Amino acid sequence: MVRRNIGLKSALLTASVDERIRKELQNNAAVKNVLNDETFWNDSLGVVCILKPICTAIEYCEGDSVSLSVMPRIWKHVKMKLDRASLELYGFFTDVIDEVMNAVHCRKEMNIRPVTLAADLLDPRFYGEHLSEDECTVDIQTVLQIAEHDMINRKDILNDLTEYRAKSGPVFGSDITWEAVNTASCSNNPQTWWLSVKVLEWLNWMHTFALVPVIIFELTA
């Protein structure tokens, strides 16, 4: 609604001074005063500044089939849009900015777990390319811990993870393998890509572990 009002700003301002509807506003002078107050419009832009990235995040995370791997990228988008410089640009005071940034940080810490980072790394669409080396280390350790718990050979896992990250070897070194990531079937469902690879047994197991729907994670977190 706030974005709609901003889009209709010119029309609303015109209406507030239009002789044809003056009678409608005579009994509600407060509405006319608000519409002609630039502070109202600046504050509205500030509200949009905060809500827009949050709405985008909700839009991309909702749905039973949304994979867990989207979470790190979503939070990167939210943090980029709600950084201190952006909030200062819209006139927010320091205490409000601190409160917003702290809320984003706390929520991110709650959502981003080792399994979430591992999912991002193992999603061929994202490939963990925006993760830090420390985060990638957490990814690999998480994969190893869970795989070893299921008594899957550690050396096999490390070998294939290395080839996957380096895009090397007979499977992951093939251009066709990575070209398939951009097909409609893989873009909509990255699990399809892992199933088509058909290398070691642990990889078929890993696609289920790493690319579970967000809703399952939220219900168990």
Protein Blocks (a to p, Z undefined) as FASTA:
>chain_A
ZZmmmmmmmmmmmmmmgmklmmmmmmmmmlmmmmmmmklmmmmmmmmmmmmmmmmmmmmm
gcjklcfklmmmmmmmmmmmmgfklmmmnopafklmmmmmmmmmmmmmmmmcfklmmmmm
mmmklnommpcfklmmmmmmmmmmmmmmnopafklmmmmmmmmmnogajklmpmklmmmm
mpmklmmommlmmmmnopafklmmmmmmmmgcfklmmmmZZ
